[in-house]
C-alpha cells in the first residue's frame, strides 16, 4: 500500500469546462467521421490510353454474381454470403489478384470505368466474407483512425505500386474522373439501403445500359424514393452526395425525375424539395 498522501479534493465545478470541451471535440470528430467524403481527384489515376483496344475479362465476377446474388420478395437484391463455397472464395481471390496485377493506366477510359466499378464491388463482397457473419458492413471496423467506421478507409489492394482503399476507388477515382451521378447506382456497399449489385459485371460495352438500368431500378424502389400522403422521403445517398446530384434539393428531384416512372413523376410534380431522407445499413444478406 502506498504511503503517499492523496491530493486534496478539487471542487467539481473546476472540471466542468474541460469535460464540456472534451465532449464537444468528441462530437465534432464523430460527426466528421460520418460525413460523406468529397470527390477529390487522385491525379495519379488520370493516366489512360485513348488508343488502346485491350479488354479486361470480368467473366469470373459475372459468374459469382450469378451464383450468389438474387432478388428477394421486397425487390432488394441480396447476396448469399453464408452459402459461398470454398472454391468460389478462391475464384474471387484470383479475380481480385488478377485486377491488382492489371496495368490499368494503359487502358482506355471505358475499360477503366468498368474495371474500377467491378473492383469495388468484388472487394466489398470479399471484405464481408472475410468477417462474416456481421449484422452490417459498418461493424467491420478495419479503417484507420480512432473514429473510423466500417472498412472503407482500409488499404485493401495494391495496383501499380499504389495501396488503394474502397474510399480511394469511389471518391478519388470514379467520382472525380467520370463526374457521373449514376456511379452511385452501380457501386454496392453490401447494405439493404444501397442500390442493388448489378446483375452482371460491367464492361466497356454494357456500362451505359447498366448505369441507366440500375438508376431506374433504384429510383423507382421505395428505398430510393417514396411519396406517402404527399411527403417525399429519399435515400440518404441523395443527401450525402447532393453535390453529385445538382447541388440542391431541387437538383436531386430533377435528377430523380429523369429516371422516375410516370406514376412517381406525377407524385413529384411541382416539388422542389423533399421532406426527409432514410437509409438501412443492415447487411444485404440472403
Backbone torsions as a table, in degrees:
resi	resn	phi	psi	omega
1	UNK	NA	135.0	-179.8
2	UNK	-72.8	142.6	177.2
3	UNK	-96.6	2.6	-178.6
4	UNK	-64.6	142.8	-179.0
5	UNK	-79.0	130.1	179.9
6	UNK	-64.6	149.2	178.3
7	UNK	-68.2	150.1	179.3
8	UNK	-60.9	144.3	177.8
9	UNK	-62.1	139.7	-179.8
10	UNK	-104.0	145.1	177.2
11	UNK	-58.3	136.4	-176.4
12	UNK	-57.8	-34.3	-175.1
13	UNK	-64.8	-20.8	-179.5
14	UNK	-69.7	-21.8	-176.7
15	UNK	-93.4	-14.2	-174.6
16	UNK	-61.9	-49.9	-178.8
17	UNK	-58.9	-44.2	-179.6
18	UNK	-62.3	-41.2	179.7
19	UNK	-64.1	-41.4	-180.0
20	UNK	-63.8	-42.1	179.2
21	UNK	-62.3	-43.5	-179.2
22	UNK	-61.6	-45.4	179.4
23	UNK	-62.8	-41.9	-179.5
24	UNK	-61.9	-42.3	178.9
25	UNK	-63.8	-39.2	178.4
26	UNK	-62.6	-43.4	-178.5
27	UNK	-66.5	-41.8	178.9
28	UNK	-63.4	-44.7	-179.1
29	UNK	-64.5	-42.9	-179.7
30	UNK	-63.1	-41.8	179.6
31	UNK	-63.4	-41.1	-179.6
32	UNK	-63.2	-36.2	-177.0
33	UNK	-69.8	-22.5	-178.3
34	UNK	-94.2	-9.0	-179.0
35	UNK	-68.9	145.9	179.2
36	UNK	-68.9	135.5	179.3
37	UNK	-64.3	147.4	175.0
38	UNK	-80.9	155.3	172.9
39	UNK	-70.6	118.8	-173.8
40	UNK	-137.9	98.2	-171.0
41	UNK	-57.1	128.9	168.9
42	UNK	-92.6	97.5	-170.3
43	UNK	-56.3	-27.2	179.0
44	UNK	-50.9	-32.9	-173.8
45	UNK	-96.4	12.0	174.3
46	UNK	-77.7	-11.8	-179.0
47	UNK	-68.5	136.2	176.3
48	UNK	-161.6	166.2	-179.7
49	UNK	-121.3	98.6	-178.4
50	UNK	-59.6	-24.1	-177.3
51	UNK	-87.0	-6.8	-176.3
52	UNK	-71.2	136.7	174.0
53	UNK	-111.2	7.9	-178.9
54	UNK	-66.7	145.1	-179.1
55	UNK	-121.6	151.9	178.8
56	UNK	-108.4	132.5	-177.6
57	UNK	-86.0	117.6	178.8
58	UNK	-112.7	20.7	-176.2
59	UNK	-60.9	-35.1	-179.8
60	UNK	-64.5	-37.1	179.3
61	UNK	-69.4	-40.3	176.1
62	UNK	-60.9	-40.3	178.7
63	UNK	-61.1	-44.0	-178.9
64	UNK	-68.1	-40.5	177.1
65	UNK	-61.1	-46.2	-178.7
66	UNK	-62.5	-30.8	-177.7
67	UNK	-80.2	-29.5	-168.7
68	UNK	-127.6	-10.5	179.4
69	UNK	-102.3	125.6	-178.1
70	UNK	-140.7	139.4	173.8
71	UNK	-70.1	139.7	178.7
72	UNK	-99.5	178.8	-176.0
73	UNK	-65.6	-20.4	178.8
74	UNK	-88.6	5.5	177.6
75	UNK	85.0	3.8	179.9
76	UNK	-99.4	127.6	176.0
77	UNK	-73.8	127.3	-178.5
78	UNK	-118.4	154.2	-177.1
79	UNK	-111.9	133.2	-177.5
80	UNK	-85.3	70.9	-177.4
81	UNK	-57.9	-41.9	-177.6
82	UNK	-68.8	-17.0	-177.2
83	UNK	-99.9	0.9	-176.9
84	UNK	-67.1	122.7	-178.6
85	UNK	-73.6	156.0	-179.6
86	UNK	-56.1	-42.3	-179.8
87	UNK	-62.2	-36.7	-179.1
88	UNK	-77.7	-26.8	170.6
89	UNK	-62.2	-41.0	177.4
90	UNK	-64.4	-39.2	178.1
91	UNK	-62.9	-41.7	178.2
92	UNK	-62.8	-44.5	179.5
93	UNK	-62.4	-40.9	179.4
94	UNK	-66.4	-39.2	178.0
95	UNK	-62.2	-46.4	179.4
96	UNK	-63.1	-42.2	178.7
97	UNK	-62.2	-36.6	179.5
98	UNK	-68.1	-38.5	176.5
99	UNK	-66.4	-39.1	177.1
100	UNK	-58.3	-38.4	-175.5
101	UNK	-83.6	-2.0	-178.0
102	UNK	-81.0	126.3	177.1
103	UNK	-77.9	75.0	-167.4
104	UNK	-62.8	-23.2	179.2
105	UNK	-64.7	-16.3	-177.7
106	UNK	-89.6	0.9	-176.0
107	UNK	-102.0	164.6	177.2
108	UNK	-78.0	170.0	-173.6
109	UNK	-60.8	-39.7	-177.6
110	UNK	-65.6	-40.8	177.2
111	UNK	-67.2	-38.8	179.4
112	UNK	-63.6	-42.2	-179.1
113	UNK	-60.4	-50.1	179.5
114	UNK	-61.2	-40.5	179.8
115	UNK	-57.9	-51.1	-175.1
116	UNK	-69.3	-37.0	177.6
117	UNK	-64.8	-48.8	179.4
118	UNK	-63.8	-38.5	178.7
119	UNK	-61.0	-46.7	178.9
120	UNK	-57.7	-49.1	-176.3
121	UNK	-67.6	-40.3	178.8
122	UNK	-65.6	-41.3	178.0
123	UNK	-64.3	-38.3	178.9
124	UNK	-62.4	-45.7	177.8
125	UNK	-61.7	-42.6	-179.6
126	UNK	-63.6	-41.9	178.5
127	UNK	-59.6	-43.9	179.3
128	UNK	-64.6	-45.9	179.5
129	UNK	-59.6	-38.5	-178.6
130	UNK	-66.8	-20.8	-177.1
131	UNK	-120.7	5.8	-176.4
132	UNK	-68.1	141.1	5.1
133	UNK	-89.1	144.7	174.2
134	UNK	-138.7	153.3	177.8
135	UNK	-77.4	-32.1	-176.7
136	UNK	-151.6	149.6	176.3
137	UNK	-62.2	-23.9	178.6
138	UNK	-68.4	-14.6	177.1
139	UNK	-79.0	-10.3	-179.7
140	UNK	-89.4	78.2	-172.7
141	UNK	-86.8	76.8	179.6
142	UNK	-111.3	0.8	178.1
143	UNK	-72.1	149.9	177.9
144	UNK	-72.2	154.7	177.8
145	UNK	106.5	141.1	-175.7
146	UNK	-61.8	-37.1	-176.9
147	UNK	-99.2	12.6	-178.0
148	UNK	-61.9	145.9	-177.7
149	UNK	-132.1	121.0	177.7
150	UNK	82.1	-171.9	-174.1
151	UNK	-97.6	1.2	-165.2
152	UNK	-67.7	-25.1	-178.6
153	UNK	-92.5	-6.3	-177.9
154	UNK	-74.9	136.2	176.5
155	UNK	-77.7	110.3	-170.5
156	UNK	-100.5	-29.5	-176.0
157	UNK	-141.5	168.2	176.5
158	UNK	-126.4	123.1	179.9
159	UNK	-123.6	126.5	-179.5
160	UNK	49.8	39.8	176.9
161	UNK	82.2	-1.1	-178.6
162	UNK	-106.5	130.1	174.9
163	UNK	-77.8	134.3	-169.9
164	UNK	-131.7	139.8	176.8
165	UNK	-110.4	171.1	174.6
166	UNK	-62.0	-41.2	176.9
167	UNK	-60.0	-39.4	178.3
168	UNK	-59.8	-45.5	-177.5
169	UNK	-62.8	-47.6	-175.2
170	UNK	-75.7	-48.4	-168.2
171	UNK	-99.7	-14.7	-180.0
172	UNK	-114.5	-7.9	178.9
173	UNK	-124.1	-67.7	-173.3
174	UNK	-61.9	-56.0	-175.0
175	UNK	-64.2	-48.9	-176.9
176	UNK	-74.4	-26.8	-180.0
177	UNK	-80.4	-48.2	-174.2
178	UNK	-92.6	-23.1	175.4
179	UNK	49.1	46.2	-177.8
180	UNK	-122.2	115.7	-178.6
181	UNK	-60.7	-20.7	-179.6
182	UNK	-68.1	-12.2	175.6
183	UNK	-55.6	-36.1	-177.7
184	UNK	-64.1	-18.4	-179.0
185	UNK	-89.3	-8.7	-177.7
186	UNK	-118.9	-8.3	172.8
187	UNK	-97.8	124.4	-171.9
188	UNK	-108.0	131.1	-177.8
189	UNK	-106.2	23.4	172.7
190	UNK	62.6	31.2	-179.8
191	UNK	-125.1	153.0	177.6
192	UNK	-58.2	-39.1	-176.2
193	UNK	-75.4	-9.7	-176.9
194	UNK	-83.5	151.3	170.8
195	UNK	-55.5	151.8	-175.4
196	UNK	-61.2	151.9	168.2
197	UNK	-63.8	127.9	178.4
198	UNK	-53.8	145.6	-173.8
199	UNK	-70.5	-16.7	175.7
200	UNK	-142.1	165.3	175.6
201	UNK	-64.5	144.7	173.3
202	UNK	-72.5	147.0	174.1
203	UNK	-135.3	171.0	177.1
204	UNK	-61.2	-27.8	-176.7
205	UNK	-84.2	-33.5	-173.6
206	UNK	-106.2	-0.7	-172.6
207	UNK	-59.2	-47.0	-178.1
208	UNK	-60.7	-44.3	179.2
209	UNK	-62.3	-44.9	-178.9
210	UNK	-68.3	-36.3	178.2
211	UNK	-58.5	-46.3	179.4
212	UNK	-69.4	-42.7	-178.3
213	UNK	-61.5	-45.1	-177.9
214	UNK	-71.4	-32.1	175.7
215	UNK	-64.3	-47.1	179.7
216	UNK	-62.5	-40.9	-178.8
217	UNK	-62.4	-42.7	-177.2
218	UNK	-74.7	-47.3	-178.2
219	UNK	-57.0	-38.2	-175.2
220	UNK	-93.4	11.8	171.9
221	UNK	-104.4	146.0	-177.2
222	UNK	-55.2	-27.8	178.9
223	UNK	-73.4	-17.6	175.0
224	UNK	-84.1	-56.5	179.0
225	UNK	-147.0	135.1	172.3
226	UNK	-135.6	142.3	178.2
227	UNK	-128.5	110.4	-179.4
228	UNK	-125.1	121.9	-178.0
229	UNK	52.9	37.9	177.1
230	UNK	81.5	-2.1	-178.4
231	UNK	-94.7	121.7	-175.9
232	UNK	-97.2	123.3	175.0
233	UNK	-121.0	124.5	-178.9
234	UNK	-111.9	163.1	174.0
235	UNK	-60.8	144.7	178.1
236	UNK	-63.2	-17.1	176.1
237	UNK	-56.1	-38.4	-179.5
238	UNK	-71.1	-28.6	176.6
239	UNK	-76.5	-48.1	-178.0
240	UNK	-62.4	-39.4	-174.5
241	UNK	-115.9	39.7	-178.1
242	UNK	-54.0	-35.0	-179.5
243	UNK	-59.6	-28.0	179.5
244	UNK	-81.2	-17.1	-174.9
245	UNK	-113.2	36.6	175.5
246	UNK	103.7	-13.0	174.0
247	UNK	85.0	-5.5	178.5
248	UNK	-142.8	167.4	176.0
249	UNK	-63.1	-35.3	176.1
250	UNK	-63.1	-41.8	177.9
251	UNK	-61.2	-40.2	177.5
252	UNK	-59.8	-48.9	-177.5
253	UNK	-68.7	-33.9	175.7
254	UNK	-64.3	-40.5	176.9
255	UNK	-63.1	-45.0	-179.0
256	UNK	-60.8	-41.0	179.6
257	UNK	-59.9	-29.0	-180.0
258	UNK	-60.5	-30.6	-176.0
259	UNK	-115.4	-0.8	-176.0
260	UNK	-73.9	147.2	171.9
261	UNK	-66.6	165.7	-180.0
262	UNK	-61.7	-35.0	179.6
263	UNK	-66.2	-46.2	179.7
264	UNK	-66.7	-42.0	179.1
265	UNK	-58.8	-36.9	178.0
266	UNK	-63.9	-38.6	-179.9
267	UNK	-73.1	-20.0	179.5
268	UNK	-94.2	-5.9	-174.6
269	UNK	-56.8	130.8	176.8
270	UNK	81.9	0.7	-177.7
271	UNK	-99.7	135.4	178.3
272	UNK	-115.7	2.6	179.2
273	UNK	-151.7	160.0	177.3
274	UNK	-111.8	167.7	-173.1
275	UNK	-94.9	-29.0	-176.8
276	UNK	-164.0	169.7	174.1
277	UNK	-133.4	156.3	-176.8
278	UNK	-151.0	157.8	-179.3
279	UNK	-158.6	140.0	180.0
280	UNK	-111.4	112.3	-177.5
281	UNK	-86.1	1.4	179.5
282	UNK	-60.3	142.8	-177.9
283	UNK	-59.6	139.2	178.8
284	UNK	-83.1	58.6	-174.7
285	UNK	-92.8	142.8	176.1
286	UNK	-78.1	NA	NA
